[in-house]
Amino acid sequence: MRRFAISLQTNCAKSGGGSIGASRHGSAETCSFAPSVTESRNFATVDPAKRPAANSLRWSRRETLARRWPKRAPSLLRLLIRANAIRDRLLADRSLTLEEIAKEEKMVASYATRLFRLTLLAPNIVGAILNGNQPPELTARKLMDDTRLPLDWNEQRRALGFA
């Protein structure tokens, strides 16, 4: 089956000295349109008999976009951002303690400790959360309920539902 790409070439020429289209001052730009057809192997074809109705096509596009760009969980992203901010502060100033950071951030020290433990998550878990590909049952509440996750990344994946 041969496949073709159709494009529309435009050639515009100004007459007078104005903008596109006729204006009150007599300047105009005339354009001619020339369609061109080229053979291509990069375009998919749709058999008109098998083409879905407009509404079903619209829904299938939405479903495809939803699969490609799933909704990110803002609460999980906030947790990771706060956890890495605490880690960065501890690395920048080695004399700081988690209690001091918690006091400055107006949070309880145990919460700051649980946040800090999130910096020990497996990189692919963090990447999945950032991309919005986390399991639907993984919520911020579930992640923060027990942050004493195993240090082994495979066990972390199993515990959080990634494996």
LINGI-V741473 format. One record per pair of residues at least 12 apart in sequence whose C-alpha atoms are under 10 Angstrom apart, sorted by sequence separation. I is the first residue (numbers start at 1). J is the second residue. D is the distance in Angstrom with one decimal. If there is no record, write none. Layout:
{{I:J:D} {I:J:D}}
This chain:
{{15:27:5.9} {16:28:6.2} {17:29:8.9} {86:98:8.1} {89:101:8.1} {97:109:9.7} {98:110:8.8} {99:111:10.0} {100:112:9.9} {14:27:7.8} {15:28:5.4} {16:29:8.1} {98:111:9.7} {99:112:7.8} {14:28:6.1} {15:29:5.7} {98:112:6.6} {99:113:8.6} {13:28:8.7} {14:29:4.2} {15:30:7.4} {86:101:7.3} {98:113:6.8} {13:29:5.5} {14:30:6.4} {86:102:8.8} {12:29:6.5} {13:30:5.5} {14:31:8.7} {143:160:7.9} {12:30:5.6} {13:31:6.4} {98:116:8.6} {142:160:8.8} {11:30:8.3} {12:31:4.1} {13:32:8.8} {86:105:9.4} {11:31:5.4} {12:32:6.4} {10:31:6.6} {11:32:5.3} {12:33:8.8} {139:160:9.8} {10:32:5.8} {11:33:6.5} {138:160:6.8} {9:32:8.3} {10:33:4.7} {11:34:8.2} {82:105:10.0} {137:160:8.7} {138:161:7.5} {9:33:5.7} {10:34:6.4} {137:161:7.9} {138:162:9.3} {8:33:6.6} {9:34:5.1} {10:35:8.6} {118:143:8.6} {135:160:8.1} {136:161:9.2} {8:34:5.8} {9:35:5.9} {86:112:7.7} {90:116:9.8} {118:144:8.7} {121:147:9.7} {134:160:9.1} {135:161:6.4} {7:34:8.6} {8:35:4.4} {9:36:7.1} {86:113:9.3} {117:144:9.6} {120:147:9.8} {134:161:8.5} {135:162:6.6} {7:35:5.8} {8:36:6.1} {87:115:9.1} {115:143:9.8} {121:149:8.3} {125:153:8.8} {134:162:7.4} {135:163:9.8} {6:35:7.0} {7:36:5.4} {8:37:8.8} {83:112:7.9} {86:115:7.9} {87:116:6.4} {114:143:9.6} {115:144:7.7} {118:147:7.0} {120:149:8.8} {121:150:9.1} {122:151:8.6} {124:153:9.0} {133:162:9.6} {6:36:5.9} {7:37:6.5} {82:112:9.0} {83:113:9.1} {85:115:9.7} {86:116:6.5} {87:117:9.4} {114:144:6.9} {117:147:6.3} {118:148:9.2} {120:150:9.3} {121:151:7.9} {122:152:8.3} {123:153:8.5} {5:36:8.3} {6:37:4.7} {7:38:8.2} {83:114:8.5} {84:115:8.4} {85:116:9.0} {87:118:9.7} {114:145:9.0} {116:147:9.2} {117:148:7.4} {118:149:8.8} {120:151:7.2} {121:152:9.2} {122:153:5.2} {125:156:8.5} {5:37:5.8} {6:38:6.5} {83:115:4.8} {84:116:7.4} {87:119:7.3} {114:146:8.1} {115:147:8.0} {117:149:8.2} {120:152:9.7} {121:153:7.2} {122:154:8.2} {125:157:7.2} {4:37:6.5} {5:38:5.3} {6:39:8.8} {82:115:7.1} {83:116:5.1} {84:117:9.8} {86:119:9.2} {111:144:8.7} {114:147:5.7} {120:153:9.1} {122:155:9.7} {124:157:8.9} {4:38:5.5} {5:39:6.1} {6:40:9.5} {81:115:9.5} {82:116:8.5} {83:117:7.7} {84:118:8.2} {85:119:9.8} {113:147:9.1} {114:148:8.0} {117:151:9.9} {122:156:7.2} {128:162:9.2} {3:38:8.6} {4:39:4.3} {5:40:6.0} {80:115:7.8} {83:118:6.2} {84:119:6.3} {121:156:7.4} {122:157:7.8} {125:160:8.8} {3:39:5.8} {4:40:5.2} {5:41:8.9} {79:115:7.0} {80:116:9.2} {82:118:9.5} {83:119:6.2} {120:156:9.8} {121:157:9.1} {2:39:7.3} {3:40:5.6} {4:41:7.8} {5:42:8.6} {79:116:9.7} {81:118:9.9} {82:119:9.8} {83:120:9.8} {125:162:7.7} {2:40:8.0} {3:41:6.3} {4:42:9.0} {5:43:7.1} {80:118:6.9} {81:119:9.6} {124:162:9.5} {2:41:8.2} {3:42:8.4} {4:43:7.5} {5:44:9.8} {79:118:8.1} {80:119:7.5} {3:43:6.9} {4:44:9.4} {79:119:9.9} {3:44:7.8} {4:45:8.9} {80:121:9.8} {3:45:7.1} {2:45:9.4} {1:45:9.4} {80:126:8.0} {77:126:9.2} {80:129:8.9} {76:126:9.7} {80:130:8.9} {77:129:7.1} {76:129:7.1} {77:130:6.7} {76:130:8.5} {77:131:9.8} {74:129:9.5} {77:132:9.3} {72:128:9.5} {73:129:7.5} {74:130:9.4} {76:132:9.5} {72:129:7.2} {73:130:8.5} {72:130:7.1} {73:131:9.4} {74:132:9.3} {76:134:9.7} {72:131:6.7} {73:132:6.6} {71:131:8.6} {72:132:4.1} {73:133:9.4} {80:140:9.8} {70:131:7.8} {71:132:5.7} {72:133:7.6} {73:134:8.6} {79:140:7.3} {69:131:7.9} {70:132:5.5} {71:133:8.3} {72:134:8.5} {76:138:8.8} {78:140:9.0} {68:131:9.9} {69:132:7.4} {70:133:6.6} {71:134:9.8} {73:136:9.5} {76:139:6.8} {77:140:8.8} {68:132:9.8} {69:133:8.6} {70:134:9.3} {75:139:7.8} {76:140:5.1} {79:143:9.2} {68:133:9.5} {73:138:9.4} {74:139:9.9} {75:140:5.8} {76:141:8.9} {79:144:8.8} {67:133:9.4} {73:139:7.8} {74:140:9.0} {75:141:8.9} {73:140:8.4} {76:143:8.3} {76:144:9.6}}
